[in-house]
Amino acid sequence: MDKYIFLIYKKIEQFLPEQFQEYIKRIKSSTIGYRFANGMFWNLIGMIVSRGAVLISMIFIARLLKKEIFGQLAIVQSTIATFQILAEFGMGLTTAKYVAEFKTKSLEKTSRIILVSNIVMLIISIVLATILFLSSSFLATKILVAPH
């Protein structure tokens, strides 16, 4: 697997301008820089695959549904996405910050941070899902003006 990653990095380096070569040398010479770049690379690959899969599935769904129904689906998805942003509550960044800070100092504290953030996220998600479920008829009839 590392061999393929190395080949991908080499191909990417060929297309970068000369001014970036110094930064690449600095990243390669630093273990933290290399780990950071490697994490960014896999995060980018994950995002591309995820968004690509959603795009392809939405193209198929758009072909299957009528325009009006697909539009309603898009509105429902954007409403749910809004609630997801509220549910996230900044916990991902907060957890990442404290895990990075305490992972070498105290594994016990790190595990407590992860546990507490998971519990908080679960509680917030359940509360917001309940609110969304209970207000769905109101959202459909008054906000979206689509009582069906």
C-alpha positions as CSV (number, residue, x, y, z in Angstrom):
1,M,0.0,0.0,0.0
2,D,2.8,2.4,0.9
3,K,4.4,1.7,-2.5
4,Y,1.3,3.0,-4.3
5,I,1.0,6.0,-2.0
6,F,4.7,6.8,-2.8
7,L,4.0,6.6,-6.5
8,I,1.0,8.8,-6.2
9,Y,3.0,11.4,-4.3
10,K,5.7,11.3,-7.0
11,K,3.1,11.9,-9.8
12,I,1.7,14.8,-7.8
13,E,5.1,16.3,-7.3
14,Q,5.8,16.3,-11.1
15,F,2.9,18.7,-11.7
16,L,3.8,21.2,-8.9
17,P,5.6,24.4,-9.7
18,E,9.2,24.8,-8.6
19,Q,8.3,27.2,-5.7
20,F,6.5,24.3,-4.0
21,Q,9.5,21.9,-4.1
22,E,11.1,23.6,-1.0
23,Y,7.9,23.0,1.0
24,I,7.7,19.4,-0.1
25,K,11.3,18.9,1.0
26,R,10.5,20.4,4.4
27,I,7.4,18.2,4.8
28,K,9.4,15.0,3.9
29,S,12.1,15.9,6.4
30,S,9.6,16.3,9.2
31,T,7.8,13.3,10.7
32,I,5.0,15.5,11.9
33,G,4.8,17.3,8.6
34,Y,4.8,13.9,6.8
35,R,2.0,12.5,9.1
36,F,0.0,15.7,8.6
37,A,0.4,15.6,4.8
38,N,-0.5,11.9,4.7
39,G,-3.6,12.6,6.8
40,M,-4.6,15.4,4.6
41,F,-4.2,13.2,1.5
42,W,-6.4,10.4,2.9
43,N,-8.9,13.0,4.1
44,L,-9.0,14.4,0.6
45,I,-9.4,11.0,-1.0
46,G,-12.3,10.2,1.5
47,M,-14.0,13.4,0.7
48,I,-13.7,12.9,-3.1
49,V,-15.1,9.4,-2.9
50,S,-17.9,10.4,-0.5
51,R,-19.0,13.4,-2.5
52,G,-18.6,11.5,-5.8
53,A,-20.8,8.7,-4.5
54,V,-23.5,11.2,-3.4
55,L,-23.3,13.0,-6.8
56,I,-23.6,9.8,-8.8
57,S,-26.5,8.5,-6.6
58,M,-28.3,11.9,-6.9
59,I,-28.0,11.8,-10.7
60,F,-29.6,8.3,-10.7
61,I,-32.3,9.5,-8.3
62,A,-33.0,12.6,-10.4
63,R,-33.5,10.4,-13.4
64,L,-36.0,8.2,-11.6
65,L,-38.0,10.9,-9.9
66,K,-40.1,13.7,-11.4
67,K,-38.8,17.3,-11.1
68,E,-41.2,18.3,-8.4
69,I,-40.5,15.2,-6.2
70,F,-36.7,15.6,-6.7
71,G,-37.0,19.2,-5.7
72,Q,-38.9,18.2,-2.5
73,L,-36.2,15.7,-1.8
74,A,-33.5,18.4,-2.1
75,I,-35.4,20.6,0.3
76,V,-35.7,17.8,2.8
77,Q,-32.0,17.0,2.5
78,S,-31.0,20.6,3.0
79,T,-33.3,20.8,6.1
80,I,-31.7,17.7,7.5
81,A,-28.2,19.0,6.7
82,T,-29.0,22.2,8.7
83,F,-30.0,20.1,11.7
84,Q,-26.8,18.0,11.3
85,I,-24.7,21.2,11.5
86,L,-26.5,22.1,14.7
87,A,-26.1,18.6,16.0
88,E,-22.3,18.6,15.4
89,F,-22.1,21.5,17.8
90,G,-18.4,21.9,17.2
91,M,-17.6,18.7,19.1
92,G,-15.4,17.2,16.4
93,L,-12.9,20.1,16.5
94,T,-13.1,20.3,20.3
95,T,-12.5,16.5,20.7
96,A,-9.6,16.6,18.1
97,K,-7.9,19.5,20.0
98,Y,-8.0,17.8,23.4
99,V,-7.2,14.4,22.1
100,A,-4.1,15.8,20.3
101,E,-3.2,17.7,23.5
102,F,-3.5,14.8,25.9
103,K,-2.8,11.7,23.8
104,T,0.9,11.5,25.0
105,K,0.3,13.0,28.4
106,S,-2.5,10.9,29.8
107,L,-4.3,8.1,28.0
108,E,-6.9,7.9,30.7
109,K,-7.8,11.6,30.2
110,T,-7.9,11.1,26.4
111,S,-10.3,8.2,26.7
112,R,-12.5,10.2,29.0
113,I,-12.6,13.1,26.5
114,I,-13.6,10.7,23.7
115,L,-16.2,9.1,25.9
116,V,-17.7,12.3,27.1
117,S,-17.8,13.8,23.6
118,N,-19.5,10.7,22.2
119,I,-22.1,10.9,25.0
120,V,-22.7,14.6,24.4
121,M,-23.0,14.0,20.7
122,L,-25.4,11.2,21.2
123,I,-27.6,13.3,23.5
124,I,-27.6,16.3,21.2
125,S,-28.4,14.1,18.2
126,I,-31.3,12.4,20.0
127,V,-32.7,15.7,21.1
128,L,-32.5,17.3,17.7
129,A,-33.8,14.2,15.9
130,T,-36.8,14.3,18.3
131,I,-37.3,18.0,17.6
132,L,-37.1,17.3,13.8
133,F,-39.5,14.4,14.0
134,L,-42.0,16.3,16.2
135,S,-41.9,19.4,14.1
136,S,-41.9,17.6,10.7
137,S,-45.6,18.3,10.1
138,F,-45.2,22.0,10.9
139,L,-42.1,22.2,8.7
140,A,-44.0,20.4,5.9
141,T,-47.2,22.4,6.0
142,K,-46.1,25.9,7.1
143,I,-42.5,26.2,6.0
144,L,-42.3,24.0,2.9
145,V,-46.0,24.4,2.0
146,A,-46.2,20.7,1.1
147,P,-48.7,19.0,3.3
148,H,-48.3,15.6,1.8
